[in-house]
Amino acid sequence: MTFIAAPVVASTSHGSGFRIAEMPEAERPRERLLRLGPGALKTDELLAILLRTGTAREDVMAVAHRLLVERGGLRGLAGSDLATLAEMHGLGPAKATTIAAAFELGRRAALEVGGARVTVTGPEVIARVLQPEMELLQQEELRLLLLDTKHHILATTMLYRGTVS
């Protein structure tokens, strides 16, 4: 994908009350991503692209910003279960599944290094792979790593989830 060089325009959308369609084109998250690449966008702008629409009272940028604040940032949002996400104002089941799918894709991408599967050479590799996800858990879990004959991680499976105490 080729990105067209363009001057960076500061985003002032959240809290502005503008619907995306009413925003200047240069400030719209999707157009900024196309022009500048995903790395140039703030986290709330990337989340707004996934959400697509806001509510009757909040534009999508305000919803995205609020979700990040309420969940304690991106890691808190990633650690939220589907039921919690679906109940949040401005989401619902469809948007909650979109967010969960995006985090799962990121998790799976983290299992691959340079297009190749991660090779388990010791416990530190397992910690590096599982810690970002497992440190967000509210309950302990026992996980099984499935490896091929060359010690590449094929998948992870939860075997047991503890009780909240």
C-alpha positions as CSV (number, residue, x, y, z in Angstrom):
1,M,0.0,0.0,0.0
2,T,1.3,3.4,-0.9
3,F,0.7,6.4,1.3
4,I,0.5,9.9,-0.1
5,A,2.6,12.4,1.7
6,A,0.5,15.3,3.1
7,P,0.8,17.8,5.8
8,V,-0.3,16.6,9.2
9,V,-3.5,18.2,10.3
10,A,-4.2,18.1,14.0
11,S,-7.4,16.3,14.9
12,T,-9.8,18.3,17.0
13,S,-12.9,16.3,16.4
14,H,-13.7,14.6,19.7
15,G,-15.8,16.9,21.8
16,S,-16.5,19.1,18.8
17,G,-20.0,17.8,18.2
18,F,-19.4,17.4,14.5
19,R,-20.6,14.3,12.8
20,I,-17.8,12.7,10.7
21,A,-19.6,13.8,7.5
22,E,-19.6,17.4,8.8
23,M,-15.9,17.4,9.6
24,P,-13.4,18.8,7.1
25,E,-12.3,15.9,4.9
26,A,-8.6,16.4,6.0
27,E,-9.6,15.7,9.6
28,R,-11.8,12.6,9.1
29,P,-10.1,9.5,10.6
30,R,-10.5,7.2,7.6
31,E,-9.3,9.8,5.1
32,R,-6.3,10.6,7.4
33,L,-5.4,6.9,7.6
34,L,-5.5,6.6,3.8
35,R,-3.4,9.7,3.4
36,L,-0.9,9.3,6.2
37,G,-1.0,5.6,7.3
38,P,-2.3,4.1,10.5
39,G,0.7,5.1,12.5
40,A,-0.2,8.8,12.2
41,L,-3.6,8.4,13.8
42,K,-4.3,8.7,17.6
43,T,-5.8,5.6,19.3
44,D,-9.3,7.2,19.5
45,E,-9.2,7.9,15.8
46,L,-8.4,4.2,15.0
47,L,-11.1,3.0,17.3
48,A,-13.6,5.5,15.7
49,I,-12.8,3.8,12.3
50,L,-13.8,0.4,13.8
51,L,-16.9,1.8,15.4
52,R,-18.0,3.6,12.2
53,T,-20.9,5.5,13.8
54,G,-21.7,7.3,17.0
55,T,-25.0,7.7,18.8
56,A,-27.8,10.2,18.5
57,R,-26.1,12.3,21.1
58,E,-22.4,11.6,20.6
59,D,-20.3,11.6,17.4
60,V,-18.2,8.6,16.8
61,M,-15.0,10.4,17.9
62,A,-16.6,11.2,21.3
63,V,-17.8,7.6,21.7
64,A,-14.3,6.3,20.9
65,H,-12.6,8.7,23.3
66,R,-15.1,8.0,26.1
67,L,-14.7,4.2,25.7
68,L,-10.9,4.5,26.1
69,V,-11.3,6.7,29.2
70,E,-13.9,4.5,30.8
71,R,-12.0,1.3,30.2
72,G,-8.6,2.8,31.3
73,G,-7.1,3.0,27.9
74,L,-6.4,0.5,25.1
75,R,-5.2,-2.3,27.4
76,G,-8.4,-2.0,29.6
77,L,-10.5,-2.1,26.5
78,A,-8.6,-5.2,25.2
79,G,-9.2,-6.9,28.6
80,S,-13.0,-6.3,28.5
81,D,-15.2,-9.3,27.8
82,L,-17.8,-9.2,25.1
83,A,-20.8,-8.8,27.5
84,T,-19.2,-5.8,29.1
85,L,-18.4,-4.2,25.8
86,A,-21.9,-4.8,24.4
87,E,-23.5,-3.2,27.4
88,M,-21.5,0.0,27.1
89,H,-23.4,3.1,25.8
90,G,-22.7,3.5,22.1
91,L,-21.7,-0.1,21.4
92,G,-24.0,-3.1,21.4
93,P,-23.3,-6.6,20.1
94,A,-22.2,-5.7,16.6
95,K,-19.6,-3.1,17.6
96,A,-18.4,-5.2,20.6
97,T,-17.7,-8.1,18.3
98,T,-15.8,-5.8,15.8
99,I,-13.6,-4.5,18.7
100,A,-13.0,-8.1,20.0
101,A,-12.2,-9.3,16.5
102,A,-9.6,-6.5,16.1
103,F,-7.9,-7.4,19.4
104,E,-7.9,-11.1,18.5
105,L,-6.2,-10.3,15.1
106,G,-3.6,-8.3,16.9
107,R,-3.0,-11.1,19.4
108,R,-2.6,-13.6,16.6
109,A,-0.3,-11.3,14.7
110,A,1.9,-11.1,17.9
111,L,2.3,-14.9,17.6
112,E,4.0,-14.5,14.3
113,V,7.4,-12.8,13.8
114,G,8.2,-11.7,10.3
115,G,5.5,-13.9,8.9
116,A,7.0,-17.0,10.6
117,R,5.5,-18.7,13.7
118,V,7.2,-18.0,17.0
119,T,9.6,-20.8,18.1
120,V,9.5,-21.8,21.7
121,T,13.1,-21.9,22.9
122,G,12.4,-21.4,26.6
123,P,9.9,-20.1,29.2
124,E,10.8,-16.5,28.4
125,V,9.4,-16.9,24.9
126,I,6.1,-18.2,26.3
127,A,6.0,-15.3,28.8
128,R,6.6,-12.8,26.0
129,V,3.8,-14.3,23.9
130,L,1.1,-14.8,26.6
131,Q,1.8,-12.0,29.1
132,P,0.2,-9.1,27.1
133,E,-3.1,-11.0,27.1
134,M,-3.0,-12.9,30.4
135,E,-2.0,-9.9,32.5
136,L,-5.4,-8.4,31.6
137,L,-7.4,-11.4,33.0
138,Q,-9.6,-11.0,36.1
139,Q,-9.3,-14.7,36.8
140,E,-6.4,-17.2,36.6
141,E,-6.4,-19.4,33.6
142,L,-4.5,-22.6,32.7
143,R,-3.4,-22.4,29.0
144,L,-2.2,-25.1,26.7
145,L,0.3,-24.2,23.9
146,L,0.0,-26.4,20.9
147,L,3.4,-26.7,19.1
148,D,4.5,-28.4,15.9
149,T,7.5,-30.7,15.7
150,K,9.8,-27.6,15.3
151,H,8.5,-26.0,18.5
152,H,6.5,-23.3,16.6
153,I,3.3,-22.1,18.3
154,L,0.3,-23.3,16.4
155,A,-2.4,-22.2,18.9
156,T,-3.2,-21.6,22.5
157,T,-6.2,-23.1,24.3
158,M,-7.7,-22.3,27.6
159,L,-8.0,-25.5,29.7
160,Y,-9.3,-24.1,32.9
161,R,-10.5,-20.8,34.3
162,G,-10.4,-20.3,38.1
163,T,-13.1,-18.8,40.2
164,V,-13.1,-15.2,41.4
165,S,-12.2,-15.1,45.1
